[in-house]
């Protein structure tokens, strides 16, 4: 370990959904304020912004000293700014020395926007997350270093509005028809368009009326649905910045003509169904900060990957923001790692320059209650193992378990729930999620098994977690299995994702052994895929 690492205070800042921020906003994004142990009585924050230089767009990272009480003195400070890869290595970094008074901003570390968001987005934005790092230290300081980790989540919300045009094939050319997009959302209630059907050329949509809240940034897509109610294509992907502004005009044209959409594949009862998708970004949805205050503690957040710490090698605590809790081989959730978490109501606070941390978290308490088998009042029994559990926890997390324990079912009177169709490993992981909201390290098989279990017990958040994992890990060897799984569980989102993967990688999938077996055993689903491929052309 270098002397610099021993003396520096290191800040890692993870920002989720950052790309949406830079695609729709031009304002600066600030981290929460942090207080370095090596620089007592000072306050700092990191900032990300966009910059235009010589017709090239850049994303810039900088360190800023915040305003403190009293009359603080300027500080000569060394610092290093870095953009990090997912393995923690620096993709780009810069070291400088600056004299910091309050509100002083450091020199910037720049990276080309097209490089970070497009060309090398897998390096800079793995799974849509940007991680930056700042190390700061005094040149002649003899104090020990410290760490803190910050996470900010950019909110993303999506509203779907449906509209229809009746008797579409019988409408006259060079005529106008009104289509109203209705929504039950409190943010957007109603949007009305005047649609102009031309003899030749595309249809024109002109917005006539809108009832909605004001949005500073949003993105719009208009889809035509086929006769089966599935999205077939995007009519427009334009960022219609005036769509939700009632006092400004807004018009756009479709990709194809009225004649094209009159095809029977789009019409059901001679009705063309359109779907308007509006995605908007309300800003930073959540953020928190955690400090590593000792050399023998390992701090994590609620979704952290907990690795067992070797007590003989605790010179330096390692802080990880990604991953999840792992159960021990005995089915217990490890609680030998001390950690602190913050929330809106129970977070670190500061008084007289000192930091006060809660002693335990809700997750730690639930983990301890499960591991110690305290007050267990029911059991889940597989073919090979029995797992003690708590009815209140199961009922709170699963509507199916709640119904079991509150109606006149045999589970209400009995002490044990038999689950012979689910493996012990899957039940163990399911319980882990119910108590901690973590799944452990997933693979396609374990995600599939958990997905089935979560659907059976109506654990919606776990089902979505598994569905998202399978979606991100599709390949020619498993996409057929995912298609079958999505069809069995009537999961339209997962089914659409798998279908899109097949259509995008059709040659590789269609020539695989898995596809040949899929055609033999699931001819109906295979025929549906071939139909989608044909209609897409």
C-alpha positions as CSV (number, residue, x, y, z in Angstrom):
1,X,0.0,0.0,0.0
2,X,1.5,3.3,-1.0
3,X,2.0,6.2,1.4
4,X,-0.4,8.3,-0.6
5,X,-3.2,5.6,-0.2
6,X,-2.5,5.5,3.6
7,X,-2.9,9.3,3.9
8,X,-5.6,10.1,1.3
9,X,-9.3,10.2,1.8
10,X,-11.0,8.3,-1.1
11,X,-14.5,9.0,-2.3
12,X,-16.2,6.7,-4.8
13,X,-19.4,8.0,-6.4
14,X,-21.8,5.7,-8.3
15,X,-24.5,7.3,-10.5
16,X,-27.2,5.1,-11.9
17,X,-29.1,6.1,-15.1
18,X,-26.6,8.9,-15.8
19,X,-27.0,8.6,-19.5
20,X,-30.6,9.8,-19.3
21,X,-29.5,12.9,-17.4
22,X,-27.0,14.0,-20.0
23,X,-29.4,13.1,-22.9
24,X,-32.1,15.4,-21.6
25,X,-30.6,18.0,-19.2
26,X,-27.8,20.5,-19.3
27,X,-27.5,21.3,-15.6
28,X,-24.7,20.2,-13.3
29,X,-25.1,17.1,-11.2
30,X,-23.7,17.3,-7.6
31,X,-22.9,14.6,-5.2
32,X,-24.1,14.7,-1.6
33,X,-21.7,16.7,0.7
34,X,-19.0,14.6,2.3
35,X,-16.6,15.3,5.3
36,X,-13.1,13.9,4.9
37,X,-11.6,12.6,8.2
38,X,-8.2,13.7,7.0
39,X,-9.5,17.3,6.5
40,X,-11.5,18.0,9.7
41,X,-14.1,20.8,9.7
42,X,-14.3,21.0,5.9
43,X,-17.1,20.1,3.5
44,X,-16.7,18.9,-0.1
45,X,-18.7,17.6,-3.1
46,X,-18.1,16.3,-6.5
47,X,-19.7,17.6,-9.6
48,X,-20.4,16.3,-13.1
49,X,-21.4,18.6,-16.0
50,X,-21.3,18.9,-19.8
51,X,-18.9,21.1,-21.6
52,X,-18.6,22.2,-25.2
53,X,-15.0,22.9,-26.4
54,X,-14.0,23.4,-30.0
55,X,-17.3,21.9,-31.2
56,X,-16.7,18.7,-29.1
57,X,-18.9,17.7,-26.2
58,X,-17.2,16.6,-23.0
59,X,-18.4,15.2,-19.6
60,X,-16.3,16.8,-16.9
61,X,-15.6,15.8,-13.3
62,X,-14.5,18.3,-10.7
63,X,-14.0,18.6,-6.9
64,X,-15.6,21.6,-5.1
65,X,-15.1,22.8,-1.6
66,X,-18.4,23.7,0.0
67,X,-19.1,26.6,2.3
68,X,-18.5,26.0,6.0
69,X,-19.4,27.9,9.2
70,X,-17.0,30.5,10.5
71,X,-14.1,31.8,8.5
72,X,-12.2,28.7,7.2
73,X,-8.7,29.1,5.9
74,X,-7.6,28.1,2.4
75,X,-6.0,24.7,2.0
76,X,-3.3,23.6,-0.3
77,X,-4.5,20.2,-1.4
78,X,-3.4,17.4,-3.6
79,X,-6.1,15.4,-5.3
80,X,-6.7,12.8,-8.0
81,X,-9.8,12.5,-10.1
82,X,-10.7,9.3,-12.0
83,X,-13.3,7.7,-14.2
84,X,-13.4,4.0,-13.1
85,X,-14.1,0.8,-14.9
86,X,-16.3,-1.9,-13.3
87,X,-13.2,-3.7,-11.9
88,X,-12.1,-0.5,-10.1
89,X,-9.3,0.4,-12.5
90,X,-8.9,4.0,-13.8
91,X,-10.1,4.5,-17.3
92,X,-8.9,8.1,-17.2
93,X,-7.4,10.1,-14.3
94,X,-5.7,13.4,-13.4
95,X,-3.7,14.5,-10.4
96,X,-3.4,18.2,-9.4
97,X,-2.6,20.6,-6.6
98,X,-5.0,23.5,-5.9
99,X,-5.4,26.1,-3.1
100,X,-9.0,25.6,-2.0
101,X,-11.0,28.3,-0.3
102,X,-14.8,27.8,0.1
103,X,-16.6,27.5,-3.2
104,X,-13.3,26.8,-5.1
105,X,-13.6,24.4,-7.9
106,X,-10.8,22.1,-8.9
107,X,-9.3,21.6,-12.3
108,X,-11.5,19.4,-14.4
109,X,-11.1,15.9,-15.7
110,X,-12.7,15.7,-19.1
111,X,-13.8,12.7,-21.3
112,X,-15.4,13.0,-24.7
113,X,-19.2,12.5,-24.4
114,X,-19.3,10.3,-27.5
115,X,-16.6,8.1,-26.1
116,X,-18.2,7.6,-22.7
117,X,-21.8,7.3,-23.8
118,X,-21.3,5.6,-27.1
119,X,-18.0,4.2,-28.3
120,X,-16.8,2.8,-24.9
121,X,-20.1,2.8,-22.9
122,X,-19.5,-0.8,-21.8
123,X,-16.4,0.5,-20.1
124,X,-17.6,3.8,-18.7
125,X,-21.3,2.8,-18.1
126,X,-21.5,-0.9,-17.3
127,X,-25.2,-1.6,-16.8
128,X,-25.9,2.1,-17.0
129,X,-23.8,3.1,-14.0
130,X,-21.0,5.6,-14.0
131,X,-18.4,5.3,-11.2
132,X,-16.0,8.2,-10.5
133,X,-13.3,8.5,-7.8
134,X,-11.6,11.3,-6.0
135,X,-8.6,11.0,-3.6
136,X,-7.5,14.0,-1.7
137,X,-4.6,14.5,0.7
138,X,-2.2,17.1,2.2
139,X,1.4,16.7,1.0
140,X,2.9,16.6,4.5
141,X,0.0,15.0,6.4
142,X,0.7,12.1,8.8
143,X,-2.9,11.2,9.5
144,X,-4.4,7.9,8.4
145,X,-6.6,7.8,5.3
146,X,-10.3,7.1,5.1
147,X,-13.0,6.2,2.7
148,X,-16.6,7.0,1.8
149,X,-18.9,5.7,-0.9
150,X,-21.7,7.7,-2.4
151,X,-24.6,6.5,-4.6
152,X,-27.0,8.6,-6.5
153,X,-29.9,7.2,-8.6
154,X,-31.4,9.3,-11.4
155,X,-35.1,8.7,-11.5
156,X,-36.8,7.4,-14.6
157,X,-40.5,7.2,-15.0
158,X,-42.5,6.0,-18.0
159,X,-46.1,6.8,-18.9
160,X,-48.1,4.9,-21.6
161,X,-51.0,6.5,-23.3
162,X,-53.3,4.6,-25.7
163,X,-55.2,6.0,-28.7
164,X,-57.3,4.5,-31.5
165,X,-58.5,5.4,-34.9
166,X,-61.7,3.6,-35.9
167,X,-62.6,2.6,-39.5
168,X,-59.1,3.3,-40.5
169,X,-59.0,1.5,-43.8
170,X,-62.2,3.3,-45.0
171,X,-60.9,6.8,-44.2
172,X,-60.6,9.2,-47.1
173,X,-57.2,10.4,-48.2
174,X,-56.3,14.1,-47.7
175,X,-58.7,14.1,-44.7
176,X,-58.2,14.8,-41.0
177,X,-59.2,12.7,-38.0
178,X,-58.8,13.3,-34.3
179,X,-57.1,10.7,-32.0
180,X,-57.1,11.1,-28.3
181,X,-54.5,9.6,-26.0
182,X,-55.9,8.9,-22.6
183,X,-54.1,8.0,-19.4
184,X,-54.9,7.3,-15.7
185,X,-51.6,8.9,-14.7
186,X,-51.8,12.0,-12.5
187,X,-48.9,13.4,-14.4
188,X,-50.4,13.2,-17.9
189,X,-54.2,13.0,-18.4
190,X,-54.9,13.7,-22.0
191,X,-53.2,14.5,-25.3
192,X,-55.2,15.1,-28.5
193,X,-53.8,15.0,-32.1
194,X,-55.2,16.0,-35.4
195,X,-54.0,13.3,-37.9
196,X,-53.8,14.3,-41.5
197,X,-54.0,11.4,-44.0
198,X,-52.2,12.2,-47.2
199,X,-52.7,10.6,-50.6
200,X,-49.0,10.2,-51.0
201,X,-46.4,10.3,-48.2
202,X,-46.6,9.9,-44.5
203,X,-49.3,10.7,-42.1
204,X,-48.9,14.0,-40.1
205,X,-49.7,14.3,-36.4
206,X,-50.4,17.8,-35.0
207,X,-51.0,18.2,-31.3
208,X,-54.2,20.1,-30.6
209,X,-54.6,19.9,-26.8
210,X,-52.7,18.6,-23.8
211,X,-53.5,18.2,-20.1
212,X,-50.4,17.4,-18.0
213,X,-47.9,18.6,-15.4
214,X,-44.8,20.5,-16.6
215,X,-41.8,18.4,-17.3
216,X,-38.3,19.8,-17.7
217,X,-37.0,16.8,-19.6
218,X,-38.6,13.9,-21.4
219,X,-38.4,11.6,-24.4
220,X,-41.2,10.4,-26.6
221,X,-41.9,7.4,-28.8
222,X,-45.1,6.6,-30.8
223,X,-45.8,3.0,-31.6
224,X,-48.3,1.3,-33.9
225,X,-49.7,-2.0,-32.4
226,X,-50.4,-5.0,-34.6
227,X,-53.7,-6.9,-34.5
228,X,-52.5,-9.0,-31.6
229,X,-51.8,-5.9,-29.5
230,X,-48.0,-6.1,-29.8
231,X,-45.7,-3.2,-30.6
232,X,-44.4,-3.6,-34.1
233,X,-42.3,-0.5,-34.7
234,X,-41.7,3.0,-33.5
235,X,-43.4,5.5,-35.7
236,X,-41.1,8.3,-34.2
237,X,-38.4,8.4,-31.7
238,X,-38.0,12.2,-31.8
239,X,-37.4,14.1,-28.6
240,X,-40.5,16.2,-29.0
241,X,-39.5,19.0,-26.6
242,X,-42.8,20.9,-27.3
243,X,-45.2,17.9,-27.0
244,X,-46.2,18.7,-23.4
245,X,-46.1,22.4,-23.7
246,X,-49.7,23.6,-24.3
247,X,-48.9,27.1,-25.7
248,X,-46.5,25.9,-28.4
249,X,-47.2,24.0,-31.6
250,X,-45.9,20.4,-32.1
251,X,-46.1,18.3,-35.3
252,X,-44.4,15.2,-36.6
253,X,-44.8,12.7,-39.4
254,X,-44.9,8.9,-39.4
255,X,-42.4,6.7,-41.2
256,X,-45.0,5.2,-43.6
257,X,-48.2,6.2,-45.3
258,X,-51.8,5.6,-44.5
259,X,-51.9,2.8,-47.0
260,X,-49.1,1.0,-45.2
261,X,-50.9,1.0,-41.8
262,X,-54.1,-0.1,-43.5
263,X,-52.6,-3.6,-43.8
264,X,-54.6,-6.3,-41.9
265,X,-51.6,-7.0,-39.7
266,X,-52.1,-3.6,-38.0
267,X,-55.9,-3.6,-37.8
268,X,-58.3,-5.4,-35.5
269,X,-61.9,-4.7,-36.3
270,X,-60.6,-2.1,-38.7
271,X,-59.2,-0.1,-35.8
272,X,-55.6,1.2,-35.7
273,X,-54.2,1.2,-32.2
274,X,-51.4,3.6,-31.3
275,X,-49.4,3.8,-28.1
276,X,-47.6,7.0,-27.0
277,X,-44.7,6.3,-24.6
278,X,-43.4,9.3,-22.6
279,X,-40.3,8.8,-20.5
280,X,-39.3,11.6,-18.2
281,X,-36.6,12.2,-15.7
282,X,-37.6,13.8,-12.3
283,X,-34.0,14.3,-11.3
284,X,-32.1,12.5,-8.5
285,X,-34.5,10.0,-7.0
286,X,-32.4,8.8,-4.1
287,X,-28.9,9.2,-2.8
288,X,-26.9,8.2,0.3
289,X,-23.4,8.2,1.6
290,X,-21.5,5.6,3.8
291,X,-18.2,6.0,5.6
292,X,-15.6,3.4,6.3
293,X,-14.5,4.4,9.8
294,X,-12.1,1.7,10.8
295,X,-9.6,-0.7,9.4
296,X,-11.4,-3.8,10.6
297,X,-15.0,-3.0,9.4
298,X,-16.5,-3.6,6.0
299,X,-19.3,-1.3,5.0
300,X,-21.9,-2.1,2.5
301,X,-25.2,-0.8,1.2
302,X,-28.5,-2.6,1.0
303,X,-27.6,-4.3,-2.3
304,X,-23.9,-4.9,-1.4
305,X,-21.9,-8.0,-2.2
306,X,-20.9,-9.2,1.2
307,X,-17.7,-11.2,1.2
308,X,-16.3,-12.8,4.4
309,X,-13.5,-10.7,5.8
310,X,-10.4,-12.5,7.0
311,X,-9.7,-11.1,10.5
312,X,-6.0,-11.7,10.0
313,X,-5.9,-9.5,6.9
314,X,-7.9,-6.5,7.9
315,X,-5.2,-3.8,7.3
316,X,-7.6,-2.2,4.8
317,X,-11.4,-2.4,4.6
318,X,-12.7,-2.9,1.1
319,X,-16.0,-1.3,0.2
320,X,-18.2,-2.7,-2.5
321,X,-21.4,-1.1,-3.9
322,X,-22.5,-3.9,-6.2
323,X,-23.7,-7.5,-5.6
324,X,-25.8,-9.0,-2.9
325,X,-25.8,-10.9,0.4
326,X,-24.7,-14.5,0.3
327,X,-26.2,-17.2,2.5
328,X,-23.8,-19.5,4.3
329,X,-23.7,-23.2,3.5
330,X,-26.0,-23.8,6.5
331,X,-28.7,-21.6,5.0
332,X,-27.9,-18.7,7.3
333,X,-27.5,-15.1,6.2
334,X,-24.0,-13.9,7.3
335,X,-24.1,-11.2,9.9
336,X,-20.5,-11.4,11.0
337,X,-19.7,-8.3,8.9
338,X,-20.4,-5.0,10.7
339,X,-21.9,-2.3,8.5
340,X,-23.9,0.9,8.7
341,X,-26.7,2.0,6.4
342,X,-28.5,5.3,6.0
343,X,-32.0,6.2,5.0
344,X,-34.2,9.2,4.9
345,X,-35.3,8.8,8.5
346,X,-32.2,7.1,10.0
347,X,-29.0,8.4,8.4
348,X,-25.6,9.7,9.5
349,X,-25.8,13.2,11.0
350,X,-23.2,15.7,12.1
351,X,-22.8,17.8,15.1
352,X,-19.8,19.8,16.2
353,X,-17.7,18.2,13.4
354,X,-18.5,14.6,14.7
355,X,-20.3,11.9,12.8
356,X,-22.9,9.8,14.6
357,X,-23.9,6.4,13.1
358,X,-26.8,4.1,14.0
359,X,-25.7,0.9,15.8
360,X,-27.7,-1.5,13.6
361,X,-30.0,-1.5,10.6
362,X,-33.4,-3.0,10.0
363,X,-31.8,-5.5,7.6
364,X,-29.2,-6.5,10.2
365,X,-32.0,-7.1,12.8
366,X,-34.0,-9.2,10.4
367,X,-30.9,-11.1,9.4
368,X,-30.1,-11.8,13.0
369,X,-33.7,-12.8,13.8
370,X,-33.5,-15.3,10.9
371,X,-30.1,-16.7,11.7
372,X,-30.8,-17.2,15.4
373,X,-34.2,-18.9,14.7
374,X,-35.8,-16.6,17.2
375,X,-39.6,-16.8,17.5
376,X,-40.0,-18.9,14.3
377,X,-43.6,-20.0,14.0
378,X,-43.7,-21.8,10.6
379,X,-41.4,-24.0,8.4
380,X,-40.9,-24.4,4.7
381,X,-40.2,-28.1,3.8
382,X,-38.7,-29.3,0.6
383,X,-37.9,-32.9,-0.3
384,X,-34.5,-32.6,1.4
385,X,-34.5,-29.7,3.9
386,X,-36.7,-27.8,6.3
387,X,-36.4,-24.0,6.8
388,X,-37.7,-22.3,9.9
389,X,-39.3,-18.9,9.2
390,X,-41.6,-16.2,10.5
391,X,-45.2,-15.9,9.4
392,X,-45.3,-12.1,9.7
393,X,-42.3,-11.7,7.4
394,X,-43.6,-14.2,4.8
395,X,-47.0,-12.5,4.9
396,X,-45.6,-9.0,4.5
397,X,-43.5,-10.0,1.5
398,X,-45.9,-12.4,-0.3
399,X,-49.6,-12.1,-0.9
400,X,-49.8,-15.9,-1.4
401,X,-48.2,-16.6,2.0
402,X,-50.5,-14.0,3.6
403,X,-53.5,-15.8,2.2
404,X,-52.3,-19.1,3.5
405,X,-52.0,-17.7,7.1
406,X,-55.2,-15.6,7.1
407,X,-57.7,-18.0,5.6
408,X,-59.0,-21.4,6.6
409,X,-56.2,-23.3,4.8
410,X,-54.3,-26.1,6.3
411,X,-51.2,-23.9,6.5
412,X,-53.0,-21.7,9.0
413,X,-53.4,-24.5,11.5
414,X,-50.3,-26.4,10.7
415,X,-46.7,-25.6,11.4
416,X,-45.2,-26.6,8.1
417,X,-45.7,-25.6,4.4
418,X,-44.7,-28.3,2.0
419,X,-42.9,-27.1,-1.2
420,X,-41.9,-30.3,-2.9
421,X,-41.7,-28.8,-6.4
422,X,-39.0,-26.2,-5.4
423,X,-35.4,-27.1,-4.7
424,X,-33.8,-26.4,-1.3
425,X,-31.3,-24.0,-2.9
426,X,-34.2,-22.0,-4.5
427,X,-36.1,-21.9,-1.2
428,X,-33.0,-20.8,0.6
429,X,-32.4,-18.0,-1.9
430,X,-36.1,-17.0,-1.8
431,X,-36.0,-16.7,2.0
432,X,-32.8,-14.7,1.6
433,X,-34.7,-12.2,-0.6
434,X,-37.7,-12.1,1.7
435,X,-35.6,-11.1,4.7
436,X,-32.9,-9.0,3.0
437,X,-34.1,-8.0,-0.5
438,X,-31.0,-9.6,-1.9
439,X,-30.7,-12.6,-4.2
440,X,-27.0,-13.6,-4.0
441,X,-25.0,-14.2,-7.2
442,X,-27.3,-15.4,-9.9
443,X,-26.8,-17.6,-12.9
444,X,-29.3,-18.4,-15.6
445,X,-30.5,-21.6,-13.9
446,X,-30.8,-20.1,-10.4
447,X,-32.5,-17.0,-11.9
448,X,-35.0,-19.3,-13.8
449,X,-35.8,-21.3,-10.7
450,X,-36.2,-18.2,-8.5
451,X,-38.4,-16.7,-11.2
452,X,-40.7,-19.7,-11.1
453,X,-40.9,-19.7,-7.3
454,X,-41.5,-15.9,-7.2
455,X,-44.4,-16.3,-9.6
456,X,-45.9,-19.1,-7.6
457,X,-45.8,-17.0,-4.4
458,X,-46.5,-13.7,-6.1
459,X,-43.2,-12.0,-5.0
460,X,-43.3,-9.3,-7.7
461,X,-40.0,-7.6,-6.9
462,X,-38.1,-10.9,-7.0
463,X,-39.8,-11.9,-10.2
464,X,-38.8,-8.6,-11.8
465,X,-35.2,-9.0,-10.5
466,X,-34.9,-12.5,-12.1
467,X,-36.6,-11.4,-15.3
468,X,-34.1,-8.4,-15.6
469,X,-31.2,-10.8,-15.0
470,X,-32.3,-13.2,-17.7
471,X,-33.0,-10.4,-20.1
472,X,-29.5,-9.0,-19.7
473,X,-27.9,-12.5,-20.1
474,X,-29.7,-13.8,-23.2
475,X,-27.7,-15.8,-25.7
476,X,-28.4,-18.3,-28.5
477,X,-28.1,-21.2,-26.0
478,X,-30.7,-20.0,-23.6
479,X,-33.1,-17.7,-25.5
480,X,-35.4,-20.6,-26.4
481,X,-35.8,-21.7,-22.8
482,X,-36.6,-18.0,-21.9
483,X,-39.2,-17.9,-24.6
484,X,-40.9,-21.0,-23.2
485,X,-40.6,-19.7,-19.6
486,X,-42.1,-16.3,-20.5
487,X,-45.0,-17.9,-22.4
488,X,-45.8,-20.3,-19.5
489,X,-45.9,-17.4,-17.0
490,X,-47.6,-14.9,-19.4
491,X,-44.8,-12.4,-19.0
492,X,-45.1,-10.1,-22.0
493,X,-42.1,-8.0,-21.2
494,X,-39.7,-10.9,-20.9
495,X,-41.3,-12.5,-24.0
496,X,-40.8,-9.4,-26.0
497,X,-37.2,-9.1,-24.9
498,X,-36.5,-12.7,-25.9
499,X,-38.3,-12.2,-29.3
500,X,-36.3,-9.1,-30.0
501,X,-33.1,-11.0,-29.2
502,X,-34.0,-13.7,-31.7
503,X,-34.9,-11.2,-34.4
504,X,-31.7,-9.3,-33.9
505,X,-29.5,-12.5,-33.8
506,X,-31.7,-14.7,-36.1
507,X,-29.0,-16.5,-38.0
508,X,-27.0,-17.5,-34.9
509,X,-30.2,-18.6,-33.1
510,X,-31.8,-20.4,-36.1
511,X,-28.7,-22.5,-36.8
512,X,-28.3,-23.6,-33.1
513,X,-29.2,-27.1,-31.8
514,X,-31.4,-25.4,-29.2
515,X,-33.6,-23.9,-31.9
516,X,-34.0,-27.3,-33.7
517,X,-35.1,-28.8,-30.4
518,X,-37.4,-25.8,-29.7
519,X,-39.1,-26.2,-33.1
520,X,-39.7,-29.9,-32.4
521,X,-41.1,-29.4,-28.9
522,X,-42.7,-26.0,-29.1
523,X,-43.8,-25.7,-32.7
524,X,-46.5,-23.0,-31.9
525,X,-44.0,-20.7,-30.3
526,X,-41.5,-21.3,-33.1
527,X,-44.1,-20.5,-35.7
528,X,-45.0,-17.3,-33.9
529,X,-41.3,-16.3,-34.0
530,X,-41.1,-17.0,-37.8
531,X,-44.3,-14.9,-38.3
532,X,-42.7,-12.0,-36.4
533,X,-39.6,-12.3,-38.5
534,X,-41.6,-12.3,-41.7
535,X,-43.8,-9.3,-40.7
536,X,-40.8,-7.4,-39.5
537,X,-39.4,-7.5,-43.0
